[in-house]
Amino acid sequence: MDAGVWEEEFAEARERLLESRDFCALLGHGHDLKNAVVLTSVSEVPFEVGLKCSHCGLVFWFENVQWSIGGAAEWQMSSVSIREANLICSAWH
């Protein structure tokens, strides 16, 4: 896969992540999520993305639940981030 196609795939995956219910819920708790870390595999489709809150420093991981079939349209919070999901951003207080 050439770089242009991968960038296009990643842009689509990112857009779907930003529209996901879990991402929007974190924004509702005051988190400002930036500085993405993208994990890919041999398929070159992002299967996990970590975003860090620029205010409190918490990192939230999201899983691409369609990764195994080559899709990037459905994202949910990873089980490693569920505990922190209900925390209100410390900068919001």
C-alpha positions in Angstrom: 0.0 0.0 0.0 1.5 3.3 -1.0 1.7 6.2 1.5 -1.1 8.2 -0.2 -3.6 5.3 0.2 -2.5 4.7 3.8 -3.0 8.4 4.7 -6.4 8.3 3.2 -7.3 5.2 5.1 -6.0 6.7 8.3 -7.9 10.0 7.7 -11.1 8.0 7.4 -10.4 5.9 10.5 -9.7 9.1 12.5 -12.9 10.7 11.4 -14.9 7.7 12.5 -13.1 7.7 15.8 -13.9 11.3 16.4 -17.5 10.6 15.8 -17.7 7.6 18.1 -19.9 7.6 21.2 -17.0 6.8 23.5 -14.9 9.7 22.2 -17.8 12.2 22.5 -18.4 11.0 26.1 -14.8 11.8 27.0 -15.2 15.2 25.6 -18.3 15.6 27.7 -16.1 14.9 30.8 -13.9 17.9 29.9 -11.0 16.0 28.3 -9.1 17.6 25.4 -7.9 14.6 23.5 -4.8 15.1 21.3 -1.4 13.6 20.4 -2.6 10.3 18.9 -0.5 7.2 18.9 -1.6 4.8 16.2 -1.0 1.1 16.3 -1.2 -0.9 13.1 -0.4 -4.4 12.1 0.6 -6.2 8.9 -2.8 -5.1 7.4 -1.9 -1.4 7.7 -5.3 -0.7 9.0 -5.2 1.1 12.4 -6.4 -1.4 15.1 -5.8 0.8 18.1 -5.4 4.5 18.8 -4.3 6.2 22.0 -5.2 9.8 22.7 -3.8 11.9 25.5 -5.8 14.6 27.3 -3.8 17.8 27.0 -5.1 19.0 30.4 -4.8 16.1 32.8 -2.4 13.8 31.0 -4.6 10.7 31.0 -4.3 8.5 27.9 -7.3 6.8 26.5 -7.1 3.8 24.1 -9.6 3.1 21.4 -10.0 -0.2 19.6 -11.1 -0.6 16.0 -13.7 -3.3 16.3 -13.8 -3.9 12.5 -10.0 -4.3 12.3 -10.1 -8.1 11.7 -12.2 -7.6 8.5 -10.2 -4.7 7.2 -12.6 -1.9 8.2 -12.1 1.2 10.2 -15.6 2.5 10.7 -16.4 1.4 14.3 -14.4 2.4 17.3 -14.9 1.8 21.0 -12.9 2.4 24.1 -10.4 -0.3 24.9 -10.9 -2.3 28.1 -7.6 -0.8 29.5 -9.3 2.7 29.5 -12.7 1.8 30.8 -11.7 2.6 34.4 -10.7 6.1 33.6 -13.6 6.7 31.2 -15.9 8.1 34.0 -13.3 10.4 35.4 -13.9 14.1 35.0 -10.9 15.9 33.7 -9.0 17.5 36.6 -8.7 20.8 34.7 -12.5 21.0 34.5 -12.9 21.4 38.2 
